[in-house]
């Protein structure tokens, strides 16, 4: 009889404490901090085979500000610390609200790639606009690859979906 009483008591205790266990799980999830832009970029590059990249947040209606960079030489970081709308791949992605890509940064003659970008030891590159709920560009994510690569529409769409996971800054 004592075993049955202990079992009933254990069930009753578990039933009474269940809501608190659920709340502690929810609270734990709510307090987990979002990754920094730098940590997010490092994971984004690893997930997509990139060797270098940047994250620019929109700091003004017509300007982007560099907030994270991987394997970008210091002189290039200085040049791209602030990017105006329409200048370089990131500025064009802001202006067009669509990905801007090149199969080879080193030999691109389209005018989309600025000379400073050639200092990055990479070839293919993409600048991906990241939009807010209203469809406004809130950031631009750049990813560069070791070899030449022409990106298909499907690849650009997948990169764009992944880039949209960039936490708010």
N, CA and C atoms as a LAMMPS dump frame, in Angstrom:
ITEM: TIMESTEP
0
ITEM: NUMBER OF ATOMS
507
ITEM: BOX BOUNDS ff ff ff
-5.0000000000000000e+02 5.0000000000000000e+02
-5.0000000000000000e+02 5.0000000000000000e+02
-5.0000000000000000e+02 5.0000000000000000e+02
ITEM: ATOMS id mol type element x y z
1 1 1 N 0.822 -1.191 0
2 1 2 C 0 0 0
3 1 3 C 0.863 1.251 0
4 2 1 N 1.973 1.153 0.72
5 2 2 C 2.87 2.309 0.805
6 2 3 C 3.433 2.66 -0.572
7 3 1 N 3.738 1.634 -1.407
8 3 2 C 4.254 1.884 -2.76
9 3 3 C 3.214 2.615 -3.601
10 4 1 N 1.993 2.218 -3.507
11 4 2 C 0.925 2.864 -4.268
12 4 3 C 0.779 4.304 -3.828
13 5 1 N 0.884 4.552 -2.556
14 5 2 C 0.786 5.919 -2.035
15 5 3 C 1.942 6.77 -2.531
16 6 1 N 3.15 6.205 -2.563
17 6 2 C 4.318 6.941 -3.079
18 6 3 C 4.161 7.245 -4.565
19 7 1 N 3.646 6.291 -5.321
20 7 2 C 3.443 6.489 -6.757
21 7 3 C 2.422 7.585 -7.002
22 8 1 N 1.327 7.568 -6.26
23 8 2 C 0.297 8.604 -6.397
24 8 3 C 0.892 9.96 -6.043
25 9 1 N 1.665 9.998 -4.987
26 9 2 C 2.293 11.252 -4.553
27 9 3 C 3.249 11.776 -5.626
28 10 1 N 4.029 10.891 -6.24
29 10 2 C 4.974 11.291 -7.289
30 10 3 C 4.235 11.827 -8.511
31 11 1 N 3.14 11.161 -8.872
32 11 2 C 2.35 11.615 -10.027
33 11 3 C 1.733 12.97 -9.734
34 12 1 N 1.195 13.129 -8.539
35 12 2 C 0.581 14.394 -8.158
36 12 3 C 1.628 15.525 -8.185
37 13 1 N 2.829 15.274 -7.664
38 13 2 C 3.898 16.283 -7.647
39 13 3 C 4.307 16.646 -9.072
40 14 1 N 4.471 15.619 -9.91
41 14 2 C 4.857 15.88 -11.306
42 14 3 C 3.788 16.693 -12.021
43 15 1 N 2.537 16.348 -11.763
44 15 2 C 1.434 17.073 -12.394
45 15 3 C 1.413 18.527 -11.949
46 16 1 N 1.667 18.765 -10.674
47 16 2 C 1.661 20.137 -10.145
48 16 3 C 2.854 20.955 -10.634
49 17 1 N 3.991 20.303 -10.857
50 17 2 C 5.206 21.022 -11.257
51 17 3 C 5.362 21.153 -12.774
52 18 1 N 4.601 20.416 -13.554
53 18 2 C 4.739 20.431 -15.015
54 18 3 C 4.671 21.839 -15.603
55 19 1 N 3.716 22.674 -15.193
56 19 2 C 3.675 24.02 -15.783
57 19 3 C 4.954 24.823 -15.506
58 20 1 N 5.559 24.612 -14.332
59 20 2 C 6.781 25.339 -14.007
60 20 3 C 7.958 24.854 -14.841
61 21 1 N 7.996 23.574 -15.137
62 21 2 C 9.046 23.024 -15.999
63 21 3 C 8.934 23.624 -17.391
64 22 1 N 7.712 23.717 -17.899
65 22 2 C 7.503 24.308 -19.229
66 22 3 C 7.924 25.77 -19.221
67 23 1 N 7.585 26.494 -18.155
68 23 2 C 7.983 27.903 -18.064
69 23 3 C 9.488 28.068 -18.011
70 24 1 N 10.18 27.176 -17.322
71 24 2 C 11.634 27.298 -17.242
72 24 3 C 12.274 27.04 -18.599
73 25 1 N 11.704 26.128 -19.386
74 25 2 C 12.208 25.876 -20.741
75 25 3 C 11.975 27.114 -21.603
76 26 1 N 10.797 27.694 -21.524
77 26 2 C 10.49 28.904 -22.299
78 26 3 C 11.416 30.04 -21.873
79 27 1 N 11.599 30.23 -20.584
80 27 2 C 12.465 31.303 -20.09
81 27 3 C 13.884 31.107 -20.567
82 28 1 N 14.353 29.874 -20.581
83 28 2 C 15.711 29.591 -21.047
84 28 3 C 15.857 29.969 -22.512
85 29 1 N 14.874 29.628 -23.318
86 29 2 C 14.922 29.965 -24.739
87 29 3 C 14.846 31.47 -24.956
88 30 1 N 14.079 32.145 -24.128
89 30 2 C 13.916 33.598 -24.287
90 30 3 C 15.186 34.351 -23.904
91 31 1 N 15.99 33.8 -23.017
92 31 2 C 17.171 34.515 -22.563
93 31 3 C 18.431 34.142 -23.328
94 32 1 N 18.339 33.209 -24.269
95 32 2 C 19.495 32.866 -25.075
96 32 3 C 19.781 34.028 -26.015
97 33 1 N 20.956 34.643 -25.877
98 33 2 C 21.23 35.82 -26.703
99 33 3 C 21.42 35.454 -28.175
100 34 1 N 21.047 36.371 -29.037
101 34 2 C 21.271 36.194 -30.474
102 34 3 C 22.776 36.268 -30.724
103 35 1 N 23.254 35.559 -31.738
104 35 2 C 24.688 35.641 -32.029
105 35 3 C 25.061 37.053 -32.482
106 36 1 N 26.3 37.416 -32.241
107 36 2 C 26.784 38.695 -32.736
108 36 3 C 26.842 38.633 -34.259
109 37 1 N 26.85 39.774 -34.937
110 37 2 C 26.996 39.728 -36.399
111 37 3 C 28.267 38.982 -36.827
112 38 1 N 29.346 39.128 -36.063
113 38 2 C 30.602 38.442 -36.399
114 38 3 C 30.435 36.924 -36.306
115 39 1 N 29.863 36.452 -35.205
116 39 2 C 29.655 35.009 -35.033
117 39 3 C 28.693 34.475 -36.088
118 40 1 N 27.64 35.239 -36.374
119 40 2 C 26.679 34.815 -37.399
120 40 3 C 27.383 34.7 -38.751
121 41 1 N 28.211 35.69 -39.102
122 41 2 C 28.91 35.683 -40.393
123 41 3 C 29.855 34.489 -40.497
124 42 1 N 30.587 34.207 -39.446
125 42 2 C 31.505 33.071 -39.475
126 42 3 C 30.755 31.77 -39.75
127 43 1 N 29.6 31.588 -39.123
128 43 2 C 28.79 30.383 -39.358
129 43 3 C 28.204 30.385 -40.771
130 44 1 N 27.727 31.538 -41.226
131 44 2 C 27.168 31.65 -42.573
132 44 3 C 28.214 31.245 -43.613
133 45 1 N 29.434 31.746 -43.478
134 45 2 C 30.498 31.409 -44.426
135 45 3 C 30.81 29.911 -44.378
136 46 1 N 30.919 29.356 -43.172
137 46 2 C 31.206 27.923 -43.037
138 46 3 C 30.092 27.082 -43.657
139 47 1 N 28.844 27.482 -43.447
140 47 2 C 27.706 26.728 -43.973
141 47 3 C 27.636 26.748 -45.495
142 48 1 N 28.174 27.815 -46.114
143 48 2 C 28.018 27.979 -47.562
144 48 3 C 29.341 27.93 -48.329
145 49 1 N 30.412 27.522 -47.675
146 49 2 C 31.688 27.342 -48.355
147 49 3 C 32.392 28.632 -48.724
148 50 1 N 32.051 29.724 -48.076
149 50 2 C 32.712 30.999 -48.353
150 50 3 C 34.056 31.095 -47.655
151 51 1 N 34.958 31.874 -48.236
152 51 2 C 36.277 32.058 -47.617
153 51 3 C 36.447 33.458 -47.04
154 52 1 N 35.556 34.365 -47.402
155 52 2 C 35.613 35.738 -46.883
156 52 3 C 34.2 36.301 -46.939
157 53 1 N 33.954 37.328 -46.125
158 53 2 C 32.621 37.913 -46.166
159 53 3 C 32.498 39.142 -45.294
160 54 1 N 31.368 39.812 -45.442
161 54 2 C 31.073 41.021 -44.678
162 54 3 C 29.596 41.058 -44.316
163 55 1 N 29.301 41.832 -43.286
164 55 2 C 27.931 42.21 -42.97
165 55 3 C 27.935 43.722 -42.811
166 56 1 N 27.109 44.372 -43.592
167 56 2 C 26.883 45.817 -43.473
168 56 3 C 25.449 46.032 -43.009
169 57 1 N 25.259 46.852 -42.002
170 57 2 C 23.9 47.2 -41.593
171 57 3 C 23.57 48.565 -42.187
172 58 1 N 22.296 48.759 -42.418
173 58 2 C 21.85 50.047 -42.95
174 58 3 C 21.891 51.058 -41.819
175 59 1 N 22.713 52.075 -41.965
176 59 2 C 22.887 53.076 -40.911
177 59 3 C 22.154 54.371 -41.221
178 60 1 N 21.769 54.545 -42.467
179 60 2 C 21.025 55.724 -42.924
180 60 3 C 20.298 55.302 -44.198
181 61 1 N 19.354 56.106 -44.668
182 61 2 C 18.609 55.684 -45.874
183 61 3 C 19.502 55.342 -47.068
184 62 1 N 20.62 56.035 -47.203
185 62 2 C 21.482 55.827 -48.365
186 62 3 C 22.884 55.37 -47.987
187 63 1 N 23.027 54.682 -46.831
188 63 2 C 24.371 54.3 -46.391
189 63 3 C 24.357 52.994 -45.61
190 64 1 N 25.414 52.217 -45.813
191 64 2 C 25.648 50.987 -45.07
192 64 3 C 26.886 51.161 -44.194
193 65 1 N 26.892 50.473 -43.044
194 65 2 C 28.017 50.525 -42.114
195 65 3 C 28.508 49.105 -41.861
196 66 1 N 29.808 48.879 -41.976
197 66 2 C 30.399 47.567 -41.754
198 66 3 C 30.283 47.186 -40.273
199 67 1 N 29.717 46.008 -39.988
200 67 2 C 29.596 45.548 -38.605
201 67 3 C 30.28 44.191 -38.376
202 68 1 N 30.67 43.498 -39.447
203 68 2 C 31.376 42.222 -39.307
204 68 3 C 32.152 41.951 -40.585
205 69 1 N 33.317 41.32 -40.428
206 69 2 C 34.135 40.981 -41.59
207 69 3 C 35.004 39.768 -41.269
208 70 1 N 35.184 38.906 -42.267
209 70 2 C 36.046 37.738 -42.162
210 70 3 C 36.984 37.748 -43.363
211 71 1 N 38.28 37.67 -43.09
212 71 2 C 39.342 37.635 -44.111
213 71 3 C 39.268 38.818 -45.076
214 72 1 N 38.945 39.98 -44.543
215 72 2 C 38.96 41.208 -45.331
216 72 3 C 40.175 42.007 -44.844
217 73 1 N 41.122 42.324 -45.727
218 73 2 C 42.328 43.034 -45.295
219 73 3 C 41.989 44.392 -44.657
220 74 1 N 42.767 44.801 -43.645
221 74 2 C 42.495 46.079 -42.952
222 74 3 C 42.331 47.288 -43.885
223 75 1 N 43.148 47.446 -44.938
224 75 2 C 42.911 48.604 -45.814
225 75 3 C 41.542 48.564 -46.499
226 76 1 N 41.077 47.361 -46.839
227 76 2 C 39.754 47.217 -47.465
228 76 3 C 38.667 47.503 -46.435
229 77 1 N 38.868 47.04 -45.198
230 77 2 C 37.895 47.338 -44.139
231 77 3 C 37.712 48.843 -43.978
232 78 1 N 38.809 49.579 -44.05
233 78 2 C 38.711 51.043 -43.941
234 78 3 C 37.889 51.614 -45.09
235 79 1 N 38.14 51.119 -46.294
236 79 2 C 37.429 51.622 -47.472
237 79 3 C 35.938 51.327 -47.392
238 80 1 N 35.588 50.123 -46.901
239 80 2 C 34.182 49.711 -46.882
240 80 3 C 33.515 49.918 -45.521
241 81 1 N 34.149 50.661 -44.636
242 81 2 C 33.546 50.933 -43.323
243 81 3 C 32.183 51.599 -43.5
244 82 1 N 32.067 52.457 -44.485
245 82 2 C 30.792 53.101 -44.842
246 82 3 C 30.665 52.997 -46.36
247 83 1 N 29.512 52.511 -46.796
248 83 2 C 29.269 52.317 -48.233
249 83 3 C 28.014 53.08 -48.619
250 84 1 N 28.144 54.014 -49.573
251 84 2 C 26.94 54.723 -50.027
252 84 3 C 26.117 53.874 -51
253 85 1 N 24.851 54.177 -51.064
254 85 2 C 23.937 53.52 -52.009
255 85 3 C 24.541 53.598 -53.411
256 86 1 N 24.546 52.456 -54.098
257 86 2 C 24.979 52.412 -55.492
258 86 3 C 26.471 52.231 -55.71
259 87 1 N 27.279 52.217 -54.644
260 87 2 C 28.733 52.091 -54.815
261 87 3 C 29.188 50.684 -54.429
262 88 1 N 29.842 50.004 -55.363
263 88 2 C 30.318 48.652 -55.109
264 88 3 C 29.163 47.665 -55.028
265 89 1 N 29.51 46.412 -54.799
266 89 2 C 28.491 45.369 -54.794
267 89 3 C 27.491 45.56 -53.661
268 90 1 N 27.959 45.906 -52.46
269 90 2 C 27.042 46.095 -51.323
270 90 3 C 26.12 47.287 -51.562
271 91 1 N 26.678 48.393 -52.044
272 91 2 C 25.858 49.58 -52.319
273 91 3 C 24.84 49.337 -53.421
274 92 1 N 25.225 48.53 -54.411
275 92 2 C 24.287 48.187 -55.485
276 92 3 C 23.188 47.249 -54.982
277 93 1 N 23.544 46.322 -54.08
278 93 2 C 22.516 45.443 -53.499
279 93 3 C 21.514 46.27 -52.691
280 94 1 N 21.996 47.297 -51.989
281 94 2 C 21.098 48.211 -51.272
282 94 3 C 20.198 48.943 -52.261
283 95 1 N 20.785 49.473 -53.312
284 95 2 C 20.035 50.248 -54.294
285 95 3 C 19.01 49.411 -55.049
286 96 1 N 19.407 48.224 -55.467
287 96 2 C 18.553 47.38 -56.309
288 96 3 C 17.627 46.463 -55.516
289 97 1 N 17.963 46.239 -54.242
290 97 2 C 17.238 45.285 -53.405
291 97 3 C 17.17 43.918 -54.091
292 98 1 N 18.316 43.506 -54.611
293 98 2 C 18.47 42.182 -55.212
294 98 3 C 19.937 41.805 -55.14
295 99 1 N 20.235 40.508 -55.197
296 99 2 C 21.638 40.088 -55.12
297 99 3 C 22.459 40.648 -56.277
298 100 1 N 23.696 40.973 -55.958
299 100 2 C 24.662 41.424 -56.966
300 100 3 C 25.806 40.425 -56.905
301 101 1 N 26.102 39.786 -58.046
302 101 2 C 27.129 38.743 -58.025
303 101 3 C 28.108 38.917 -59.176
304 102 1 N 29.261 38.298 -58.987
305 102 2 C 30.269 38.237 -60.039
306 102 3 C 30.914 36.869 -59.98
307 103 1 N 31.253 36.317 -61.141
308 103 2 C 31.889 35.004 -61.145
309 103 3 C 33.374 35.123 -60.811
310 104 1 N 33.961 36.343 -60.974
311 104 2 C 35.367 36.54 -60.616
312 104 3 C 35.608 38.001 -60.262
313 105 1 N 35.782 38.263 -58.977
314 105 2 C 36.034 39.619 -58.489
315 105 3 C 37.282 40.211 -59.135
316 106 1 N 38.285 39.363 -59.363
317 106 2 C 39.575 39.841 -59.864
318 106 3 C 39.507 40.351 -61.304
319 107 1 N 38.641 39.762 -62.119
320 107 2 C 38.607 40.124 -63.539
321 107 3 C 37.315 40.807 -63.97
322 108 1 N 36.406 41.045 -63.042
323 108 2 C 35.111 41.64 -63.375
324 108 3 C 35.295 43.008 -64.03
325 109 1 N 34.592 43.227 -65.138
326 109 2 C 34.662 44.506 -65.856
327 109 3 C 33.299 45.176 -65.94
328 110 1 N 32.332 44.691 -65.14
329 110 2 C 30.966 45.22 -65.203
330 110 3 C 30.845 46.602 -64.578
331 111 1 N 31.796 46.952 -63.713
332 111 2 C 31.694 48.198 -62.962
333 111 3 C 31.05 48 -61.601
334 112 1 N 30.505 46.812 -61.35
335 112 2 C 29.871 46.519 -60.063
336 112 3 C 30.91 46.31 -58.964
337 113 1 N 32.09 45.834 -59.331
338 113 2 C 33.145 45.531 -58.365
339 113 3 C 34.111 46.701 -58.286
340 114 1 N 34.315 47.218 -57.08
341 114 2 C 35.241 48.334 -56.863
342 114 3 C 36.667 47.801 -56.776
343 115 1 N 37.667 48.605 -57.123
344 115 2 C 39.064 48.146 -57.085
345 115 3 C 39.506 47.589 -55.729
346 116 1 N 39.021 48.139 -54.624
347 116 2 C 39.405 47.643 -53.303
348 116 3 C 39.021 46.194 -53.083
349 117 1 N 37.936 45.761 -53.706
350 117 2 C 37.485 44.376 -53.545
351 117 3 C 38.498 43.395 -54.112
352 118 1 N 39.291 43.842 -55.058
353 118 2 C 40.282 42.957 -55.664
354 118 3 C 41.416 42.62 -54.698
355 119 1 N 41.529 43.36 -53.611
356 119 2 C 42.55 43.078 -52.597
357 119 3 C 42.177 41.856 -51.752
358 120 1 N 40.921 41.432 -51.826
359 120 2 C 40.48 40.239 -51.11
360 120 3 C 40.917 39.03 -51.922
361 121 1 N 41.531 38.065 -51.264
362 121 2 C 42.039 36.886 -51.957
363 121 3 C 40.888 35.92 -52.246
364 122 1 N 40.061 36.296 -53.215
365 122 2 C 38.884 35.486 -53.566
366 122 3 C 38.546 35.746 -55.028
367 123 1 N 37.617 34.942 -55.546
368 123 2 C 37.181 35.137 -56.921
369 123 3 C 35.69 35.423 -56.993
370 124 1 N 34.847 34.403 -56.94
371 124 2 C 33.402 34.647 -57.037
372 124 3 C 32.912 35.366 -55.784
373 125 1 N 31.891 36.197 -55.964
374 125 2 C 31.343 36.909 -54.818
375 125 3 C 29.888 37.294 -55.038
376 126 1 N 29.155 37.43 -53.921
377 126 2 C 27.749 37.824 -53.963
378 126 3 C 27.481 38.78 -52.81
379 127 1 N 26.734 39.843 -53.087
380 127 2 C 26.216 40.739 -52.058
381 127 3 C 24.71 40.514 -51.998
382 128 1 N 24.221 40.149 -50.81
383 128 2 C 22.821 39.752 -50.631
384 128 3 C 22.081 40.743 -49.747
385 129 1 N 21.046 41.401 -50.269
386 129 2 C 20.263 42.282 -49.402
387 129 3 C 19.437 41.456 -48.417
388 130 1 N 19.338 41.946 -47.193
389 130 2 C 18.515 41.321 -46.158
390 130 3 C 17.443 42.337 -45.797
391 131 1 N 16.191 41.941 -45.944
392 131 2 C 15.083 42.881 -45.762
393 131 3 C 14.362 42.696 -44.444
394 132 1 N 13.733 43.782 -43.995
395 132 2 C 12.902 43.73 -42.795
396 132 3 C 11.485 43.308 -43.195
397 133 1 N 10.573 43.336 -42.241
398 133 2 C 9.198 42.891 -42.491
399 133 3 C 8.484 43.743 -43.531
400 134 1 N 8.913 44.993 -43.715
401 134 2 C 8.289 45.887 -44.695
402 134 3 C 8.908 45.76 -46.087
403 135 1 N 9.937 44.896 -46.218
404 135 2 C 10.595 44.739 -47.506
405 135 3 C 11.72 45.73 -47.736
406 136 1 N 12.055 46.512 -46.718
407 136 2 C 13.156 47.48 -46.81
408 136 3 C 14.475 46.772 -46.501
409 137 1 N 15.531 47.118 -47.225
410 137 2 C 16.841 46.537 -46.956
411 137 3 C 17.321 47.035 -45.595
412 138 1 N 17.632 46.08 -44.702
413 138 2 C 18.137 46.435 -43.377
414 138 3 C 19.621 46.129 -43.238
415 139 1 N 20.136 45.273 -44.152
416 139 2 C 21.55 44.893 -44.126
417 139 3 C 21.923 44.289 -45.48
418 140 1 N 23.222 44.171 -45.706
419 140 2 C 23.725 43.476 -46.892
420 140 3 C 24.813 42.518 -46.414
421 141 1 N 24.682 41.252 -46.807
422 141 2 C 25.657 40.223 -46.467
423 141 3 C 26.471 39.923 -47.717
424 142 1 N 27.79 39.941 -47.561
425 142 2 C 28.677 39.605 -48.668
426 142 3 C 29.359 38.277 -48.407
427 143 1 N 29.484 37.464 -49.444
428 143 2 C 30.197 36.19 -49.344
429 143 3 C 31.071 36.035 -50.576
430 144 1 N 32.312 35.586 -50.352
431 144 2 C 33.258 35.385 -51.454
432 144 3 C 33.761 33.945 -51.421
433 145 1 N 34.063 33.435 -52.6
434 145 2 C 34.49 32.052 -52.769
435 145 3 C 35.896 31.995 -53.35
436 146 1 N 36.578 30.872 -53.125
437 146 2 C 37.955 30.717 -53.583
438 146 3 C 38.063 30.661 -55.104
439 147 1 N 37.142 30.008 -55.761
440 147 2 C 37.241 29.831 -57.207
441 147 3 C 36.168 30.587 -57.958
442 148 1 N 36.322 30.593 -59.273
443 148 2 C 35.299 31.209 -60.123
444 148 3 C 34.008 30.409 -59.988
445 149 1 N 32.909 31.108 -60.023
446 149 2 C 31.624 30.423 -59.843
447 149 3 C 30.529 31.323 -60.374
448 150 1 N 29.738 30.801 -61.291
449 150 2 C 28.546 31.51 -61.735
450 150 3 C 27.388 30.976 -60.903
451 151 1 N 26.722 31.872 -60.204
452 151 2 C 25.647 31.472 -59.299
453 151 3 C 24.333 31.355 -60.07
454 152 1 N 23.655 30.228 -59.895
455 152 2 C 22.342 30.049 -60.518
456 152 3 C 21.311 30.826 -59.709
457 153 1 N 20.138 31.032 -60.29
458 153 2 C 19.054 31.708 -59.574
459 153 3 C 18.678 30.924 -58.314
460 154 1 N 18.692 29.594 -58.407
461 154 2 C 18.36 28.759 -57.248
462 154 3 C 19.393 28.933 -56.137
463 155 1 N 20.675 28.993 -56.501
464 155 2 C 21.728 29.195 -55.491
465 155 3 C 21.602 30.565 -54.84
466 156 1 N 21.332 31.583 -55.644
467 156 2 C 21.16 32.927 -55.094
468 156 3 C 19.953 32.982 -54.157
469 157 1 N 18.877 32.297 -54.539
470 157 2 C 17.68 32.268 -53.693
471 157 3 C 17.977 31.572 -52.369
472 158 1 N 18.706 30.463 -52.404
473 158 2 C 19.061 29.742 -51.173
474 158 3 C 19.965 30.601 -50.285
475 159 1 N 20.946 31.254 -50.872
476 159 2 C 21.81 32.149 -50.089
477 159 3 C 20.985 33.278 -49.469
478 160 1 N 20.052 33.814 -50.238
479 160 2 C 19.192 34.882 -49.731
480 160 3 C 18.341 34.42 -48.559
481 161 1 N 17.783 33.209 -48.662
482 161 2 C 16.99 32.667 -47.546
483 161 3 C 17.857 32.513 -46.299
484 162 1 N 19.059 32.014 -46.491
485 162 2 C 19.962 31.818 -45.361
486 162 3 C 20.399 33.163 -44.774
487 163 1 N 20.675 34.123 -45.635
488 163 2 C 21.097 35.45 -45.164
489 163 3 C 19.989 36.127 -44.359
490 164 1 N 18.742 35.796 -44.664
491 164 2 C 17.625 36.427 -43.948
492 164 3 C 17.575 36.018 -42.479
493 165 1 N 18.367 35.021 -42.087
494 165 2 C 18.431 34.645 -40.671
495 165 3 C 19.351 35.564 -39.864
496 166 1 N 19.945 36.534 -40.524
497 166 2 C 20.801 37.502 -39.823
498 166 3 C 20.007 38.162 -38.7
499 167 1 N 20.525 38.095 -37.464
500 167 2 C 19.77 38.717 -36.36
501 167 3 C 19.694 40.234 -36.518
502 168 1 N 18.665 40.808 -35.925
503 168 2 C 18.552 42.271 -35.915
504 168 3 C 19.748 42.866 -35.19
505 169 1 N 20.192 44.005 -35.684
506 169 2 C 21.355 44.668 -35.085
507 169 3 C 20.975 46.043 -34.589
